[in-house]
Amino acid sequence: MPEPHSHSHAHGTDLLPKARRLTLMLLIPAVLLTALGMLLLWPRDTLRADASADGPAQAKGVVQSLTHSECAPVPAGEEQPTGCGTATVKLESGEVVTTELPYGPGAPEIENGDRVVLMGLENQEGGLSWSISDHQRSRELWLLGVAFALAVVAFGRWRGVTALAGLAVTFGVLLLFIVPAILDGRSPTLVAVVGSAAIMLTVLYLTHGLTITTTIAVAGTLASLVITTVLAEISVAAVHLTGVADDTSNFLSISQGEVNMQGLLLASIVIGSLGVLDDVTVTQSATVTELAIANPAYGFRPLYGAATRIGRAHIASVINTIVLAYAGASLPLMLLFATGGTPVGELLTGPLIAQELVRSAVGTIGLITAVPITTALAAFFAHRSLQAPATPAPPAEETTGRHRPPAESPWAAFDK
């Protein structure tokens, strides 16, 4: 009996140095390369804060009263509008103004007490004529954000807090690096890859801890991200997509001529794929680890086979999620084409729908490659380092479910 115990203990003492070494071997070069990429691609010119200074004046206010009236008649055959009248609005400055109620398709519905945004245009007398352009939404959005954060923390506890911190990092990288760098004329594809790597390295380790499981997920995500980028480059070129397919991209190409619109499309595909990639890679890495702990006798092939079967089921559901997400985003356009009698072949090969098809196909292929890559890495390491020698089955009282398995420390790879 002493010999098996001594052998198991020696194996355990060798595990943490190996885990620490593997984590540092991947983490340090990845962090250095990402930092170097961000340094080289960092925007040199600041965003123009006064870009909208020449636009219409804006003000916020609260509707004090409404006066409804009949709308002016329209030509025969057109639908008669409703909701006409005037509104008395008290601006934040204290001034009280009277303005016409907005009406027509998509116009905001105004009620007494609503908080609204007004747009002011200079009139012939040199003053401003105000008109209601939209509702104020900041208060409602803040309340929704607080409810979201409370729900995440209430369910995830400390993991929820780290997930929110990771979300803050994601928005920080997007707003402070990716968007300004693209506007500064940097290559959108390079910016997206470097920014995605920065998001992934920070968020995965922050959310899941400095464990060997996270390290394997990071390696799988990096490999799949490179494959996704290459596939996106090939697909966009083969399908002859320019990145200009709707009014928004067309306006951006005119107003920001230095932005590479095709590269921007590639960047959107890479960034959009990252969120699902890290979900798949973390799941596969954790699955292999749990299988190895549950059955230490498993070798590489059993671990790889069992985890791959789980990955297939996961991918099958994720693929449907991706396609439905893109279809939902394009639903108004699809309805417009359908009511116009556009043939299905023409609908699917048009630039806007073709972009979504390329996004879905490239993202799905990237996810599919993530499963075998991450599973193989995790199974290899589990077989070489995590696999413990076979031990006798625990006594019956230990398998009744009354004892919880020991939780893995998030910082196990760096414990001394």
C-alpha positions in Angstrom: 0.0 0.0 0.0 2.8 2.6 0.7 4.2 2.2 -2.8 1.0 3.3 -4.7 0.5 6.2 -2.4 4.1 7.4 -2.8 3.8 7.1 -6.6 0.6 9.1 -6.8 2.0 11.8 -4.6 5.1 12.1 -6.8 2.9 12.4 -9.9 0.9 15.1 -8.3 3.9 17.2 -7.3 5.1 17.1 -10.9 1.7 18.3 -12.3 1.8 21.9 -11.1 5.3 22.7 -12.5 4.3 21.2 -15.9 1.0 23.2 -15.9 2.8 26.3 -14.9 5.5 25.8 -17.6 2.9 25.1 -20.3 0.8 28.1 -19.3 3.8 30.5 -19.3 5.1 29.1 -22.6 1.9 30.1 -24.4 0.8 33.1 -22.3 4.1 35.1 -22.4 4.7 35.0 -26.2 1.0 35.5 -26.9 0.9 38.6 -24.7 4.1 40.0 -26.1 3.0 39.6 -29.7 -0.4 41.0 -29.0 1.1 44.0 -27.2 3.5 44.6 -30.0 0.7 44.4 -32.6 -1.4 46.9 -30.6 1.6 49.2 -30.3 2.3 49.1 -34.1 -1.4 49.5 -35.0 -2.4 52.0 -32.3 -4.1 55.0 -33.9 -1.8 58.1 -34.2 -4.6 60.6 -34.9 -7.3 61.2 -32.3 -10.9 61.0 -33.3 -12.4 64.3 -34.3 -14.5 65.3 -31.4 -16.1 68.1 -33.3 -17.1 66.0 -36.3 -20.8 66.8 -35.6 -20.3 70.5 -34.7 -21.7 71.7 -38.0 -24.9 69.6 -37.6 -28.3 70.7 -36.2 -28.5 71.8 -32.6 -29.9 69.3 -30.2 -31.6 69.7 -26.8 -33.4 67.5 -24.3 -36.7 68.2 -22.7 -40.0 67.0 -21.2 -43.4 67.1 -22.9 -45.7 69.3 -20.9 -48.9 69.1 -22.9 -50.3 67.8 -26.3 -52.8 69.3 -28.7 -54.0 66.9 -31.3 -55.4 68.0 -34.7 -56.3 66.6 -38.1 -53.4 65.9 -40.5 -53.3 67.8 -43.8 -54.9 65.8 -46.7 -52.7 63.7 -48.9 -53.1 62.9 -52.6 -55.7 60.2 -53.6 -54.4 56.7 -53.2 -52.0 57.5 -50.4 -52.6 56.5 -46.8 -53.9 59.4 -44.6 -51.4 60.0 -41.7 -52.6 60.2 -38.1 -51.1 61.7 -34.9 -50.7 65.3 -36.0 -50.8 68.2 -33.6 -48.5 70.2 -31.4 -46.6 69.6 -28.2 -45.4 72.0 -25.5 -41.9 70.9 -24.4 -39.9 72.3 -21.5 -36.2 72.2 -22.4 -33.4 71.5 -19.9 -32.4 75.1 -20.1 -35.8 76.1 -18.8 -37.1 77.4 -22.1 -40.6 76.3 -23.1 -41.2 75.7 -26.8 -44.0 74.6 -29.0 -43.3 72.1 -31.8 -45.2 69.9 -34.2 -45.7 66.3 -33.3 -43.8 63.9 -35.5 -45.9 61.7 -37.7 -45.5 59.2 -40.5 -44.0 55.7 -40.8 -41.5 55.1 -38.0 -42.2 58.4 -36.2 -41.9 58.2 -32.4 -45.3 58.2 -30.5 -45.3 61.1 -28.1 -47.3 61.2 -24.8 -47.6 63.8 -22.1 -44.6 63.5 -19.7 -42.3 61.8 -22.2 -38.6 62.7 -22.1 -37.7 63.6 -25.7 -34.7 64.8 -27.8 -35.3 67.8 -30.0 -33.5 69.0 -33.1 -33.2 72.7 -33.8 -32.9 74.4 -37.2 -32.2 78.0 -37.8 -35.3 79.9 -39.0 -35.6 83.2 -41.0 -35.7 85.3 -37.8 -32.3 83.9 -36.8 -33.7 81.8 -34.0 -34.2 78.0 -33.7 -37.2 76.1 -34.8 -37.4 72.9 -32.7 -38.8 69.6 -33.7 -39.0 66.3 -31.8 -36.6 63.7 -33.2 -36.6 60.9 -30.7 -37.2 59.7 -27.2 -34.6 59.9 -24.5 -33.6 56.3 -23.5 -30.6 56.7 -21.2 -32.6 56.2 -18.0 -34.3 53.0 -19.2 -31.1 51.6 -20.7 -29.2 52.2 -17.4 -32.0 50.4 -15.5 -31.8 47.5 -17.9 -28.0 47.4 -17.6 -28.2 47.3 -13.8 -30.8 44.5 -13.9 -28.5 42.6 -16.3 -25.5 43.0 -14.0 -27.5 42.0 -10.9 -28.8 38.9 -12.7 -25.3 37.9 -13.8 -23.8 38.4 -10.4 -26.8 36.7 -8.5 -26.4 33.6 -10.6 -22.7 33.5 -11.3 -21.5 35.0 -8.1 -17.7 35.6 -8.3 -17.7 34.1 -11.8 -20.4 36.6 -12.7 -18.3 39.5 -11.5 -15.3 38.4 -13.6 -17.6 37.9 -16.6 -18.8 41.5 -16.2 -15.2 42.6 -15.9 -14.4 40.7 -19.1 -17.3 42.4 -20.8 -15.9 45.8 -19.8 -12.5 44.8 -21.3 -14.2 43.8 -24.5 -16.0 47.2 -24.9 -12.8 48.9 -23.9 -10.7 47.2 -26.7 -13.5 47.8 -29.2 -14.0 51.5 -28.4 -10.4 52.5 -27.6 -8.4 50.4 -30.1 -10.3 48.6 -32.8 -12.7 51.4 -33.9 -10.1 54.3 -33.7 -7.4 52.2 -35.5 -9.7 51.4 -38.4 -10.8 55.0 -38.7 -7.1 56.0 -38.6 -6.5 53.9 -41.8 -5.0 50.8 -40.3 -5.7 47.4 -41.9 -9.1 46.4 -40.5 -8.1 42.7 -40.7 -4.9 43.1 -38.8 -6.6 45.3 -36.2 -9.4 42.8 -35.8 -7.0 39.9 -35.3 -4.8 41.8 -32.8 -7.9 43.2 -31.0 -9.6 39.8 -30.9 -6.4 38.3 -29.4 -6.2 41.0 -26.7 -9.9 40.4 -25.9 -9.5 36.7 -25.8 -6.4 36.6 -23.7 -7.8 39.0 -21.1 -11.3 37.7 -20.9 -10.6 34.0 -20.9 -8.0 34.2 -18.1 -10.0 36.8 -16.2 -13.2 34.8 -16.4 -11.9 31.2 -16.0 -8.6 31.7 -14.1 -5.0 30.9 -14.8 -5.6 27.2 -15.2 -4.2 24.6 -17.7 -7.8 24.2 -18.9 -8.0 27.9 -19.9 -4.5 27.7 -21.5 -5.6 24.9 -23.8 -8.8 26.9 -24.6 -6.6 29.9 -25.5 -4.4 27.8 -27.8 -7.4 26.3 -29.5 -9.1 29.7 -29.9 -5.9 31.3 -31.4 -5.5 28.5 -33.9 -9.2 28.6 -34.9 -9.1 32.4 -35.1 -6.2 32.2 -37.6 -8.1 29.6 -39.7 -11.2 31.8 -39.6 -9.3 34.8 -40.8 -7.7 32.9 -43.7 -11.1 31.4 -44.7 -12.7 34.9 -44.5 -10.0 36.4 -46.8 -10.5 33.6 -49.4 -14.3 33.6 -49.2 -14.7 37.4 -49.5 -12.3 37.5 -52.5 -13.9 34.5 -54.2 -17.5 35.8 -53.8 -16.3 39.3 -54.9 -17.7 41.2 -51.9 -16.7 44.8 -51.5 -18.1 45.4 -48.1 -20.5 48.1 -49.4 -23.9 46.6 -49.4 -26.3 48.9 -47.6 -26.9 52.6 -46.9 -24.7 52.6 -43.7 -21.7 51.1 -45.4 -22.2 53.2 -48.5 -22.3 56.4 -46.3 -19.2 55.3 -44.4 -17.3 54.6 -47.6 -18.1 58.2 -48.8 -17.5 60.0 -45.5 -14.5 58.0 -44.4 -12.7 57.3 -47.7 -9.5 56.0 -46.0 -11.4 53.0 -44.5 -10.9 49.8 -46.4 -14.5 48.5 -46.6 -13.6 45.0 -47.7 -11.2 44.8 -44.8 -13.9 46.1 -42.6 -16.1 43.2 -43.7 -13.3 40.8 -42.9 -12.9 42.4 -39.5 -16.5 42.0 -38.7 -16.4 38.3 -39.6 -13.4 37.7 -37.3 -14.8 39.7 -34.4 -18.2 38.1 -34.7 -16.7 34.6 -34.7 -14.6 35.2 -31.6 -17.6 35.2 -29.2 -18.7 31.7 -30.2 -15.2 30.4 -30.6 -14.2 30.9 -27.0 -17.4 29.3 -25.8 -16.7 26.1 -27.8 -13.0 25.9 -26.9 -13.5 26.5 -23.2 -16.3 23.8 -23.2 -14.1 21.3 -25.0 -11.1 21.9 -22.8 -13.2 21.6 -19.6 -14.9 18.5 -20.9 -11.7 16.6 -21.5 -10.4 17.7 -18.1 -13.5 16.4 -16.4 -13.4 13.1 -18.3 -9.8 12.6 -17.4 -10.6 13.2 -13.7 -13.6 11.0 -13.8 -11.7 8.1 -15.4 -8.0 8.3 -15.0 -7.5 5.2 -17.0 -8.6 6.9 -20.2 -5.9 7.3 -22.8 -5.6 9.8 -25.6 -8.0 8.1 -28.0 -10.9 7.5 -25.5 -10.6 11.1 -24.2 -10.6 12.5 -27.7 -13.4 10.3 -28.9 -15.7 11.0 -25.9 -15.1 14.7 -25.9 -15.5 14.9 -29.7 -19.0 13.3 -29.4 -19.9 16.0 -26.9 -18.4 18.7 -29.2 -20.5 17.4 -32.2 -23.7 17.9 -30.2 -22.6 21.4 -29.1 -21.7 22.4 -32.6 -25.0 21.2 -34.0 -26.9 23.6 -31.7 -24.4 26.5 -32.1 -24.7 26.3 -35.9 -28.4 26.8 -35.7 -27.9 29.7 -33.3 -25.5 31.5 -35.7 -27.7 31.1 -38.7 -30.8 32.3 -36.8 -28.9 35.3 -35.5 -27.8 36.4 -38.9 -31.3 35.6 -40.4 -32.9 37.7 -37.6 -30.6 40.6 -38.4 -31.5 40.4 -42.1 -35.2 39.7 -41.6 -36.5 43.2 -42.6 -34.5 43.1 -45.8 -35.7 39.6 -46.6 -39.3 40.7 -46.1 -38.8 43.7 -48.3 -37.4 41.5 -51.1 -40.2 38.9 -50.6 -42.9 41.5 -51.0 -41.2 42.9 -54.1 -41.3 39.5 -55.8 -37.5 39.1 -56.0 -36.6 35.6 -57.2 -35.0 33.5 -54.4 -31.8 33.0 -56.5 -31.4 36.8 -56.9 -32.2 37.3 -53.2 -29.5 35.0 -52.0 -26.8 36.2 -54.4 -27.4 39.9 -53.7 -24.5 41.6 -51.9 -26.2 42.1 -48.5 -27.5 38.5 -48.1 -24.3 37.1 -49.6 -22.4 38.9 -46.9 -24.5 37.1 -44.2 -24.1 33.8 -45.9 -20.3 34.2 -46.0 -20.4 35.2 -42.3 -22.4 32.1 -41.4 -20.4 29.7 -43.5 -16.9 31.0 -42.4 -18.0 31.3 -38.8 -19.3 27.7 -38.8 -16.2 26.3 -40.4 -14.1 28.1 -37.9 -16.2 26.6 -35.1 -15.9 23.1 -36.5 -12.1 23.3 -36.7 -12.0 24.6 -33.1 -13.5 21.3 -31.8 -10.8 18.8 -33.0 -7.9 21.2 -32.4 -8.9 22.0 -28.8 -10.0 18.5 -28.0 -6.7 17.0 -29.3 -4.6 19.5 -27.3 -6.6 18.9 -24.1 -6.6 15.1 -24.6 -2.8 15.1 -25.2 -2.0 17.1 -22.1 -4.5 15.1 -20.0 -3.0 11.8 -21.2 0.6 13.0 -20.6 0.2 15.1 -17.4 -3.2 14.8 -15.8 -3.7 11.1 -16.0 -3.2 9.4 -12.7 -2.4 5.8 -12.2 -5.3 3.5 -11.8 -6.5 3.4 -8.2 -9.0 1.0 -6.5 -12.6 2.1 -6.6 -13.6 4.2 -3.6 -15.6 2.7 -0.8 -19.4 2.6 -1.2 -20.0 5.4 1.2 -17.9 7.7 -0.9 -19.9 7.2 -4.1 -23.3 7.9 -2.6 -23.2 11.5 -3.9 -22.8 13.1 -0.4 -19.3 14.3 -1.1 -18.6 17.0 -3.7 -15.6 16.6 -5.9 -12.8 19.1 -5.1 -13.1 22.3 -7.1 -10.1 23.3 -9.3 -8.4 26.5 -8.1 -8.5 29.2 -10.7 -4.8 29.9 -9.9 -3.7 26.3 -9.7 -1.2 26.7 -12.5 0.7 29.2 -10.4 0.3 27.7 -6.9 3.6 27.1 -5.2 
